[in-house]
Amino acid sequence: MSEDINERRAAFVYNAARLAAIASRAPIVPVPWAEREAPFREQFLKVIERQCGDRSGQPLRTGPLCGDG
C-alpha cells in the first residue's frame, strides 16, 4: 500500500475524530494530526494499515476508508 494513501487515510480518520470531539464540546480535544508526536503517528499509521491493508484470504471489507466505496 502506498505510504501516501495510508498517511492521508490516517489523517482523515484522526481529524474526523477530532472534529467530532469539537462538535460534541468534549472536554478534551486532541491536537491536529500534524502536531502529534512521531511515536503516536507511527502507531496510528500501523493501525490504519492493518485495517485497510491487503487482507488476502480474509472476508472483503468495503467502505470509503478502504478504497471500495
Residue frames as a rotation matrix with the C-alpha (Angstrom) as fourth column:
MET 1
0.588 0.809 0.000 0.00
0.809 -0.588 0.000 0.00
0.000 0.000 -1.000 0.00
SER 2
0.014 -0.542 0.840 1.25
0.454 -0.745 -0.489 3.44
0.891 0.388 0.236 -0.85
GLU 3
-0.531 -0.279 -0.800 2.56
0.847 -0.204 -0.491 5.31
-0.026 -0.938 0.344 2.18
ASP 4
-0.972 0.167 0.166 0.96
-0.131 -0.969 0.207 8.45
0.196 0.180 0.964 0.83
ILE 5
-0.152 0.980 -0.125 -2.57
-0.259 0.083 0.962 6.97
0.954 0.179 0.242 0.80
ASN 6
0.062 0.139 -0.988 -2.06
0.799 0.587 0.133 5.42
0.598 -0.798 -0.074 4.23
GLU 7
-0.827 -0.403 -0.391 -0.90
0.556 -0.692 -0.461 8.78
-0.085 -0.599 0.796 5.64
ARG 8
-0.776 0.595 0.208 -3.92
-0.415 -0.731 0.542 10.50
0.474 0.335 0.814 4.11
ARG 9
0.070 0.815 -0.575 -6.28
0.156 0.561 0.813 7.87
0.985 -0.147 -0.088 5.50
ALA 10
-0.248 -0.248 -0.936 -4.74
0.930 0.210 -0.302 8.17
0.272 -0.946 0.179 8.96
ALA 11
-0.988 -0.132 -0.083 -5.02
0.149 -0.959 -0.240 11.96
-0.048 -0.250 0.967 8.92
PHE 12
-0.482 0.875 0.050 -8.62
-0.373 -0.256 0.892 11.74
0.793 0.411 0.450 7.71
VAL 13
0.172 0.545 -0.821 -9.69
0.511 0.663 0.547 9.30
0.842 -0.514 -0.164 10.44
TYR 14
-0.470 -0.449 -0.760 -7.81
0.882 -0.197 -0.429 11.17
0.042 -0.872 0.488 13.16
ASN 15
-0.998 0.045 0.045 -9.08
-0.044 -0.999 0.020 14.60
0.046 0.018 0.999 12.12
ALA 16
-0.239 0.965 -0.104 -12.65
-0.140 0.072 0.988 13.32
0.961 0.251 0.118 11.79
ALA 17
0.141 0.234 -0.962 -12.48
0.850 0.469 0.239 12.09
0.508 -0.851 -0.133 15.39
ARG 18
-0.768 -0.485 -0.418 -11.00
0.626 -0.706 -0.331 15.45
-0.135 -0.516 0.846 16.39
LEU 19
-0.810 0.526 0.259 -13.85
-0.293 -0.746 0.598 17.32
0.508 0.409 0.758 14.68
ALA 20
0.083 0.850 -0.520 -16.39
0.299 0.476 0.827 15.06
0.951 -0.224 -0.214 16.39
ALA 21
-0.225 -0.244 -0.943 -14.82
0.971 0.026 -0.239 15.99
0.083 -0.969 0.231 19.74
ILE 22
-0.990 -0.134 -0.052 -15.08
0.135 -0.991 -0.019 19.68
-0.049 -0.026 0.998 18.87
ALA 23
-0.527 0.848 0.060 -18.69
-0.256 -0.226 0.940 19.34
0.810 0.480 0.336 17.67
SER 24
0.271 0.649 -0.711 -19.73
0.497 0.538 0.681 17.50
0.824 -0.538 -0.177 20.81
ARG 25
0.411 -0.205 0.889 -17.93
-0.568 -0.819 0.074 20.02
0.713 -0.535 -0.453 23.00
ALA 26
0.658 -0.268 -0.703 -15.86
0.520 0.838 0.167 17.27
0.544 -0.476 0.691 24.55
PRO 27
0.950 -0.279 -0.137 -13.71
-0.050 -0.571 0.820 18.38
-0.307 -0.772 -0.556 27.47
ILE 28
-0.057 -0.996 0.068 -10.57
-0.099 0.074 0.992 17.13
-0.993 0.050 -0.103 25.70
VAL 29
0.960 0.250 -0.129 -9.89
-0.134 0.003 -0.991 17.79
-0.247 0.968 0.037 22.02
PRO 30
0.362 -0.877 0.315 -6.74
0.728 0.478 0.492 16.25
-0.582 0.052 0.812 20.53
VAL 31
-0.087 -0.499 -0.862 -4.22
-0.317 -0.807 0.499 18.50
-0.945 0.316 -0.088 18.79
PRO 32
0.674 0.316 -0.668 -4.27
-0.711 0.031 -0.703 18.48
-0.202 0.948 0.246 14.96
TRP 33
0.949 -0.250 0.191 -2.71
0.288 0.935 -0.209 15.44
-0.126 0.253 0.959 13.23
ALA 34
0.525 -0.785 0.329 0.32
0.212 -0.254 -0.944 17.45
0.824 0.566 0.032 12.05
GLU 35
0.139 -0.445 0.885 1.13
-0.776 -0.604 -0.182 18.37
0.615 -0.661 -0.429 15.66
ARG 36
0.958 0.224 0.181 1.01
-0.288 0.747 0.599 14.84
-0.001 -0.626 0.780 17.11
GLU 37
0.147 -0.952 0.270 4.25
-0.788 0.052 0.614 13.33
-0.598 -0.302 -0.742 18.31
ALA 38
-0.250 -0.368 -0.896 6.05
-0.923 0.369 0.106 10.93
0.291 0.854 -0.432 15.96
PRO 39
-0.981 -0.144 0.134 5.58
-0.179 0.934 -0.308 7.72
-0.081 -0.326 -0.942 18.05
PHE 40
-0.250 0.962 0.114 1.81
-0.105 0.090 -0.990 8.26
-0.963 -0.259 0.079 18.15
ARG 41
0.276 0.346 -0.897 1.63
-0.874 -0.299 -0.384 8.92
-0.401 0.889 0.220 14.41
GLU 42
-0.609 -0.579 -0.542 3.71
-0.745 0.652 0.141 5.82
0.272 0.490 -0.828 13.62
GLN 43
-0.885 0.330 0.328 1.47
0.062 0.782 -0.620 3.64
-0.461 -0.529 -0.712 15.78
PHE 44
0.040 0.963 -0.265 -1.70
-0.275 -0.245 -0.930 5.13
-0.961 0.110 0.255 14.27
LEU 45
-0.029 -0.143 -0.989 -0.36
-0.997 -0.070 0.040 4.59
-0.075 0.987 -0.141 10.74
LYS 46
-0.932 -0.337 -0.133 0.15
-0.342 0.940 0.012 0.90
0.121 0.056 -0.991 11.57
VAL 47
-0.520 0.822 0.232 -3.43
0.120 0.339 -0.933 0.62
-0.846 -0.457 -0.275 12.82
ILE 48
0.292 0.632 -0.717 -4.79
-0.645 -0.424 -0.636 2.20
-0.706 0.649 0.284 9.62
GLU 49
-0.416 -0.525 -0.743 -2.55
-0.895 0.379 0.234 -0.04
0.159 0.762 -0.627 7.51
ARG 50
-0.970 0.062 0.233 -3.85
-0.023 0.938 -0.346 -3.10
-0.240 -0.342 -0.909 9.36
GLN 51
-0.212 0.977 -0.014 -7.48
0.053 -0.003 -0.999 -2.01
-0.976 -0.212 -0.051 8.96
CYS 52
0.651 0.503 -0.568 -7.26
-0.442 -0.357 -0.823 -1.04
-0.617 0.787 -0.011 5.28
GLY 53
-0.331 -0.896 -0.296 -4.29
-0.823 0.120 0.555 -3.04
-0.462 0.427 -0.777 4.03
ASP 54
-0.325 0.115 -0.939 -4.17
-0.691 0.649 0.319 -6.23
0.646 0.752 -0.131 1.97
ARG 55
-0.190 0.374 0.908 -6.46
-0.837 0.421 -0.349 -8.77
-0.513 -0.826 0.234 3.59
SER 56
-0.233 0.037 -0.972 -5.97
-0.779 0.591 0.209 -11.66
0.582 0.806 -0.109 1.17
GLY 57
-0.644 0.028 -0.764 -7.73
0.207 0.968 -0.139 -14.75
0.736 -0.248 -0.630 2.37
GLN 58
-0.812 0.416 -0.409 -9.97
0.377 -0.159 -0.912 -12.77
-0.445 -0.895 -0.028 4.71
PRO 59
0.181 0.947 0.267 -13.52
0.929 -0.075 -0.362 -11.57
-0.323 0.313 -0.893 4.13
LEU 60
-0.426 -0.305 0.851 -13.63
0.715 -0.690 0.111 -8.50
0.554 0.656 0.513 1.91
ARG 61
-0.116 0.347 -0.931 -14.05
0.718 -0.618 -0.320 -5.19
-0.686 -0.705 -0.178 3.70
THR 62
-0.218 0.088 0.972 -15.56
0.825 -0.515 0.232 -2.33
0.521 0.853 0.040 1.82
GLY 63
0.587 0.465 -0.662 -16.09
0.736 -0.648 0.197 1.29
-0.338 -0.603 -0.723 2.61
PRO 64
0.952 -0.116 0.284 -14.85
0.060 -0.837 -0.544 4.77
0.301 0.535 -0.789 1.89
LEU 65
0.583 -0.778 0.234 -11.70
-0.727 -0.371 0.577 4.45
-0.362 -0.507 -0.782 4.01
CYS 66
0.007 -0.574 0.819 -10.65
-0.024 0.818 0.574 1.19
-1.000 -0.023 -0.008 2.37
GLY 67
-0.708 -0.419 -0.568 -10.94
-0.466 -0.327 0.822 2.38
-0.530 0.847 0.036 -1.23
ASP 68
-0.907 0.374 0.193 -14.12
0.417 0.740 0.528 0.47
0.055 0.559 -0.827 -2.11
GLY 69
-0.076 0.984 0.160 -16.92
0.902 -0.001 0.432 2.90
0.425 0.177 -0.888 -1.82
